[in-house]
Amino acid sequence: MPFPPKRDHRIPLAAAAALTRRYREHAGPNAEKAGAFPKEDVQQVLDQSGAAGLRIYFGRSEQGQTELILVGVDADGNDMTQGELMDLSFPCPPFCGGGNSLNS
């Protein structure tokens, strides 16, 4: 199947807030809620020749912290493991920005 298949990925804020709220309720008060990457880093992965999208893997550091790994995905849906990969997002907390229905 060619990647990406057609799908509307948009979600209303209320539905997104419900998803993140359920996650926070089960993850515990000290759990990482999210991770942010600068635009230029994400763009570097997406600008690779043959990239049709982006995949985000969840990982765990040796210290037990959640890690997010970004990898390009080609038109066949395969990870572009020989290309640019990104890690070391800015974790939330402490990089959460202002409180909103997704992170509070």
C-alpha angles and dihedrals in degrees: 000000000000116000127267104030113206112272135146103238095184116118130188115249092243092057092045090049091052091052094050092043091055090048092051092048091056100035096058134238097288097045122119109256101193146335130231129209125194115254093244092057093050090044090052090059093044094046093061114118108265097016112143097170148335132270123200119207124195116226139169126230123225086259091056097254121142113253129194118212120196120204131171119247122214128220090272092055094253123142112250093226093163091059136062117322123184132207138156099073119186100262126225109249109067096017096050101123117213120344115271140154092279098055108023 
